[in-house]
Every structure is written in structure tokens, then in C-alpha cells.
Amino acid sequence: MSSAMPPDDPGAEQPFISHLVELRDRLIRMLIAIGLVVLVLFPFANDIYAYVAAPLLAQLPEGNTMIATQVASPFLAPFKLALVAAIFFAMPYLLYQLWAFVAPGLYQHEKRLAIPLLVSSILLFYVGMAFAYYLVFPLVFGFFAATTPEGVAMMTDISSYLDFVLTLFFAFGVAFEIPIATILLVQIGVVTPEDLASKRPYVIVGAFVIGMFLTPPDVFSQTLLAVPMWMLFELGILLSRLMLRQRKRDDEQAGAPPASSRILAPVGPGAAPREVGRELSPAFDDPDRWRPLTDDEMEAELDQMDAEEADRPGRSGPSATAPGEAGIDPVEDKIRRANRLRELNNDLAARQLLYQVLEEGDADQRNVARNILRQIDEH
């Protein structure tokens, strides 16, 4: 009888079925965690509902109360709230399980960025819910109570109220994730802080449109969501600029070449680097902006390095055969070129070639690419 044994190398690629098995196990753990928290909260379900309903009850006219129009509402509404509260309370553990599933496939530099963003996203979601409960609810319910027509008794159904507040909790929790989304877009190079700042008028209009869809149909609650979204967008731009400046300072302290410099290579132990190539893409001239090289730009850089190596003393011809010639595997050629780029201290272009190897190569070639990327991370 044969059994699937895990490979000795923890960095080796796992079969697809093993990923599904691990995902199943982690989903089961997440469901068990939610179930345990529900069991703890269920005896206090009515107390939790009373706490959530307190902002509305404080604004109801004297003698008015909340009502239950469905037969099972007195039981189902608190139970539903206990279930949602269990998910909210268990969220750190749930996200940890997701992180443990994804983390083995990330590189070290990706983990360093993901962990603080994951923790801050949890905190911001809770802050958004607290903002809705302590600031928005009293204002919104006070406004509704003050505008109730004469002769109409304001007596809200408990199920309708629960749906209303859960919608607001979710809307404000997601809205407070805007700084995280902004930082991620800047860090992966999709946009720059300057690009985001130039789109500020569109963002303000979009915030009010989103507020219109996510909040009840009144201008008051729409504004209470749109204005914080705008402020959080500005906070995200500010934090992105600070992170880019910190990254630039770290690169300078580590001795990395500035973004606007030429490709540099060491000439000997302890010697200063010297220029060996022409300038890179003009995007590198802006210290707060970087974009990956296009295929044409990368080929031009590599062709330039091939020509320079061929001109060096002791070289009788081109340093390597072009991809596809003399039976050379194109993927192997990319690995060779990536190693040459590493020798020239151009880790950014080397990473791009290695990522292509991870997509196009076989298992052995992908393992080689992973090892090189790991060495670049540790450098």
C-alpha cells in the first residue's frame, strides 16, 4: 500500500491535492472556532442585542418600544446577532488561518509587508465598527426620531433594526480599510501617491456614491460615511509617502544604488562600484516611483550586457548563445540572465526574469528560481 509522503524539502512544490486537504483542514478549524464562540455568546444573546439596540432606544419617544412582528423574531434576531458577533470576535483567528495557508507561498519581502497590513486591517475594521456605534448611530437615530411625522409612533421591528445596524457595521468596517488598500496599491507599483492625489476630486465624488449605496436612503448617514472615507483616503496617501521615504532611506543605508543611477557592478573587494551600462527606464529617475521594465527594455538591457561582456579582455565571442539557438532552453537562458543581473546588482530585473521562470519552467527550474529569489531576499 502506497501513501503520499511529504517531501523532505519544505520549500518543494506540493501537489495540488495536498493544498486542497490543507485548505479543508483550516476551514474546519475556522468553523470550529466560530461554533465555540457562538456557544459562549449564546447565553448572553439577549444582553448583546440590548447593547446594540441602546442607541435607538435612547432616541425613542417616551412610552415607545421596539416590537417583534414575526413569531420567531424574539429568538432568531438575538441568535443571528450572536452568530455575527462570534465571527467578528473570532476574526483574528480566522485571518490567522488564512495567513497560515497562504504564507508558505510568499517570499520573505512579501511576508514583511503582509504581516503589518494584516494586523492593521483587523484593527481598522474594529475601529470602523466602533465609529459607527458610538458616533454615527446616536446622530442617525436622533435625526430619524426628530423627523418622525406627527401622529406616527416610532416602534422599530427588532429584525429590521438588526439588518440595518449590521449593514452599517459592515459598511463602516470596510470603509476604514481604505488606507490599507491605498498602501497596497502604492507598494505593488500600480499607482503613486502623486497619482492618487491628482484623482482627489473623483475620489470625493466616489465616496459619496458609495455612501449612497451602503447606507440607508438619507443624506445624513451618507455624509457620515463619505467624509470619513475621504479622510481615510488622505491618510492612506500620507502613510504611503512616509513608507516610500523610509524604504528609500533603508536602501541608502544598505548601500543599494539610487533609483536614478546607472547599472553598477563591483570592480573588486572593497572597491567602489563602477558603471557598466546605460541608464535604466526614465521611471527610475523619480525616487518615489518605480515600474517594472517592459519586455523591450529588459531585452535592451540584457543585449547591452552581452555586448559589454563580449568586449572584455579574454572574451573571443558572445558570452552566451541567444535563446532558442543551438538547442538552449529559453527558461534556462532566463535563469542564466537572472544570475548575470544579480552579479550586476540589478535585483529588480533579476526578479522579473525569475518570476517568469516560476510561470514557465518545470519543477526543477522553479526550484532553482525559488532558491535564487531566497538568496536575493537574504542579501
C-alpha positions in Angstrom: 0.0 0.0 0.0 1.4 3.3 -1.0 0.9 6.6 0.8 1.7 10.2 -0.1 4.7 11.2 1.9 5.6 14.9 2.3 8.8 15.8 0.5 11.9 16.2 2.6 12.4 19.8 1.3 9.9 22.1 2.9 10.3 24.6 0.1 9.5 21.9 -2.6 6.3 22.3 -4.6 3.4 20.4 -3.1 0.8 18.5 -5.2 -2.5 20.2 -5.8 -4.4 17.7 -3.7 -2.3 18.5 -0.7 -3.3 22.1 -0.9 -6.9 21.2 -1.0 -6.5 19.0 2.0 -4.8 21.7 4.0 -7.5 24.3 2.9 -10.2 21.9 4.1 -8.4 21.4 7.5 -8.1 25.1 8.0 -11.7 25.8 7.1 -12.8 23.1 9.6 -10.7 24.8 12.3 -12.3 28.2 11.4 -15.9 26.7 11.6 -15.0 25.0 15.0 -13.7 28.4 16.3 -16.9 30.2 15.3 -19.0 27.4 16.8 -17.1 27.6 20.1 -17.5 31.4 20.3 -21.2 31.1 19.5 -21.7 28.6 22.4 -20.0 31.1 24.7 -22.1 34.1 23.5 -25.5 32.4 23.1 -26.4 32.7 26.8 -25.8 36.4 26.6 -27.5 36.9 23.2 -30.4 39.0 24.6 -27.9 41.2 26.6 -25.8 41.7 23.4 -28.9 42.7 21.5 -29.9 45.1 24.2 -26.5 46.7 24.0 -26.6 47.0 20.2 -30.2 48.4 20.4 -29.2 51.0 23.1 -28.5 53.9 20.6 -32.1 53.5 19.1 -33.8 53.0 22.5 -32.2 56.2 23.8 -33.8 58.2 21.0 -37.3 56.7 21.1 -40.0 58.9 22.4 -41.2 58.2 26.0 -43.5 55.2 26.0 -42.4 53.8 22.7 -40.5 50.5 22.5 -39.2 48.1 19.8 -41.5 45.4 18.6 -41.3 41.9 17.1 -43.6 41.4 14.1 -42.6 37.8 13.4 -43.4 34.8 15.7 -39.8 33.6 15.9 -38.1 37.1 15.9 -37.6 37.2 19.7 -35.4 34.2 19.3 -33.9 34.5 15.8 -32.8 38.1 16.0 -30.6 37.7 19.1 -29.3 34.4 17.8 -28.4 35.9 14.5 -26.6 38.7 16.3 -24.7 36.2 18.4 -23.6 34.4 15.3 -22.4 37.6 13.6 -20.7 38.7 16.8 -18.9 35.4 17.0 -17.5 35.9 13.5 -16.3 39.4 14.5 -14.7 38.2 17.7 -13.1 35.2 16.0 -11.8 37.3 13.1 -8.1 37.4 14.3 -8.0 33.6 14.5 -9.9 33.3 11.1 -7.4 35.6 9.4 -4.5 33.8 11.1 -5.7 30.5 9.5 -5.9 32.2 6.1 -2.5 33.6 6.6 -1.0 30.2 7.6 -2.4 28.8 4.4 -1.0 31.5 2.1 2.3 32.3 3.9 4.3 29.3 2.7 3.9 30.6 -0.9 5.2 34.1 -0.2 8.7 35.4 -0.3 10.4 37.0 2.7 9.9 40.6 1.4 6.2 39.9 0.8 5.8 38.5 4.3 7.4 41.6 5.8 4.8 43.7 4.1 1.8 41.4 4.6 2.0 40.9 8.4 1.7 44.6 9.5 -1.0 45.2 6.9 -3.0 42.1 8.1 -2.8 43.3 11.7 -3.7 46.9 10.9 -6.6 45.8 8.7 -8.2 43.9 11.6 -7.8 46.9 13.9 -9.2 49.3 11.4 -12.2 47.1 10.8 -12.9 47.2 14.6 -12.3 50.9 14.7 -14.8 51.4 11.9 -17.5 49.4 13.8 -16.8 51.4 17.0 -17.0 54.7 15.0 -20.4 53.6 13.6 -21.8 52.6 17.0 -20.6 55.4 19.2 -20.8 58.3 16.8 -22.9 57.5 13.8 -25.8 55.6 15.5 -26.7 58.3 18.0 -26.7 61.0 15.3 -28.7 59.0 12.7 -31.3 57.7 15.2 -31.7 61.1 16.7 -32.2 62.5 13.2 -34.8 59.9 12.4 -36.7 60.4 15.7 -36.8 64.2 15.2 -38.2 63.9 11.7 -40.9 61.4 12.6 -44.3 62.8 11.3 -46.8 63.8 13.8 -49.2 61.0 14.7 -46.8 58.3 13.8 -45.4 56.1 16.6 -41.8 55.2 16.0 -41.7 51.5 17.0 -39.0 49.6 15.1 -39.1 45.9 14.4 -36.1 44.1 16.0 -35.3 42.1 12.9 -35.4 45.2 10.7 -33.2 47.1 13.1 -30.7 44.2 13.3 -30.4 44.2 9.5 -30.0 48.0 9.5 -27.2 48.1 12.0 -25.3 45.1 10.6 -25.3 46.9 7.2 -23.8 50.0 8.8 -21.3 47.9 10.8 -20.1 46.2 7.6 -20.1 49.5 5.6 -18.0 51.4 8.1 -15.7 48.5 8.8 -14.9 48.1 5.1 -14.6 51.9 4.6 -12.0 52.1 7.3 -9.8 49.7 5.2 -9.2 52.4 2.6 -5.7 53.3 4.0 -4.7 49.6 3.7 -5.9 49.4 0.1 -4.1 52.7 -0.7 -0.8 51.5 0.7 -1.1 48.1 -1.1 -1.7 49.8 -4.5 1.4 52.1 -3.9 3.6 49.3 -2.6 3.0 47.0 -5.6 3.6 49.9 -8.0 0.1 50.2 -9.5 -0.1 53.9 -8.6 2.0 56.5 -6.8 0.9 58.9 -4.1 1.1 61.7 -6.6 -1.3 59.9 -8.9 -3.8 59.3 -6.1 -3.6 63.0 -5.0 -4.4 64.1 -8.6 -7.5 61.9 -8.6 -8.8 63.5 -5.3 -11.9 65.1 -6.9 -13.0 61.8 -8.3 -12.4 60.1 -5.0 -14.6 62.5 -3.2 -17.5 62.0 -5.6 -17.0 58.3 -5.5 -17.1 58.3 -1.7 -20.5 59.9 -1.7 -21.7 57.5 -4.4 -20.5 54.5 -2.3 -22.1 56.1 0.8 -25.4 56.3 -1.1 -25.3 52.6 -1.8 -24.1 51.3 1.5 -26.1 53.4 3.9 -29.9 54.0 4.3 -31.5 56.3 1.8 -30.8 59.6 3.6 -28.2 62.3 3.0 -27.3 62.4 6.7 -25.9 58.9 7.0 -24.5 59.0 3.5 -22.4 62.1 4.5 -21.3 60.4 7.8 -19.8 57.6 5.8 -18.5 59.6 2.8 -16.5 62.2 4.8 -14.6 59.6 6.9 -13.8 57.7 3.6 -12.3 60.8 2.2 -10.3 61.5 5.3 -9.0 57.9 5.3 -8.0 58.2 1.7 -5.9 61.2 2.6 -4.4 59.2 5.5 -3.5 56.4 3.1 -1.7 58.9 0.8 0.2 60.3 3.7 1.2 56.9 5.0 2.3 55.7 1.5 4.6 58.7 1.1 6.1 58.0 4.5 6.7 54.3 3.7 8.3 55.2 0.4 10.6 57.6 2.1 11.5 55.1 4.7 12.2 52.5 2.0 14.5 54.9 0.2 16.4 55.6 3.4 16.7 51.9 4.1 18.1 51.3 0.6 20.6 54.1 1.0 21.8 52.7 4.4 22.1 49.2 2.9 24.3 50.6 0.1 21.8 50.0 -2.7 22.3 52.1 -5.8 19.8 55.0 -6.1 16.9 54.6 -8.4 18.2 57.1 -10.9 21.7 55.7 -11.2 23.2 53.5 -13.9 23.6 49.8 -13.6 26.6 49.3 -11.3 28.9 46.4 -10.7 31.8 46.0 -8.2 35.3 46.0 -9.6 37.0 44.3 -6.7 36.8 43.6 -2.9 36.2 46.8 -1.1 36.2 48.9 -4.3 33.6 51.4 -5.3 31.1 50.2 -7.9 31.6 51.4 -11.5 29.1 51.9 -14.3 28.7 49.0 -16.8 25.6 50.0 -18.6 23.4 52.8 -19.8 20.6 54.4 -17.7 17.5 52.4 -17.0 14.0 53.4 -17.7 13.2 57.1 -17.0 10.7 55.9 -14.4 13.8 55.2 -12.2 14.7 58.9 -12.1 11.8 59.5 -9.7 12.7 58.2 -6.3 9.0 57.8 -5.3 8.1 55.9 -8.5 9.1 52.6 -9.9 7.5 50.5 -12.6 8.7 47.1 -13.9 10.8 47.1 -17.1 8.9 46.2 -20.3 10.0 43.2 -22.3 11.7 45.5 -24.9 13.5 47.5 -22.2 14.7 44.3 -20.5 15.9 42.8 -23.7 17.8 46.0 -24.5 19.5 45.9 -21.0 20.5 42.3 -21.5 21.7 42.8 -25.0 23.8 45.7 -23.8 25.4 43.5 -21.1 26.1 40.7 -23.6 27.9 43.2 -25.9 29.9 44.6 -23.0 31.0 41.1 -21.8 32.0 40.2 -25.4 34.3 43.3 -25.5 36.1 42.4 -22.3 39.6 41.0 -22.5 39.8 37.3 -22.7 36.4 37.0 -24.5 36.6 35.6 -28.0 32.9 36.0 -28.8 29.5 36.5 -27.4 29.1 35.4 -23.8 26.1 33.2 -24.5 24.0 31.9 -27.3 20.7 33.6 -27.9 17.6 31.9 -26.6 16.3 29.2 -28.8 19.7 28.8 -30.7 21.8 25.7 -30.5 19.1 23.9 -28.5 19.3 26.1 -25.4 16.2 26.1 -23.3 14.6 29.6 -23.2 13.8 29.1 -19.5 17.4 28.0 -18.7 18.5 31.1 -20.6 16.3 33.3 -18.3 17.9 31.7 -15.3 21.4 32.4 -16.7 20.5 36.0 -17.4 18.9 36.4 -14.0 22.2 35.3 -12.4 24.1 37.8 -14.5 21.8 40.6 -13.4 22.4 39.6 -9.8 26.1 39.9 -10.4 25.5 43.4 -11.7 23.4 44.3 -8.6 20.3 44.7 -10.7 18.0 42.7 -8.4 14.8 44.2 -9.7 15.3 43.0 -13.3 16.6 39.6 -12.0 13.3 39.2 -10.0 11.3 39.8 -13.1 13.1 37.0 -15.0 12.8 34.7 -12.1 9.1 35.3 -11.8 8.8 34.3 -15.4 10.7 31.1 -14.7 8.2 30.3 -12.0 5.4 30.6 -14.5 7.1 28.9 -17.5 9.6 26.4 -16.1 9.4 22.8 -15.0 9.6 21.7 -11.4 13.5 21.7 -11.2 13.7 25.1 -12.9 11.1 26.5 -10.5 13.1 25.2 -7.5 16.2 26.9 -8.9 14.3 30.2 -9.3 13.0 29.9 -5.8 16.5 29.4 -4.4 17.8 32.4 -6.2 14.9 34.5 -5.0 15.5 33.4 -1.5 19.2 34.4 -1.8 18.2 37.8 -3.1 15.8 38.2 -0.1 18.6 37.3 2.3 21.1 39.5 0.7 
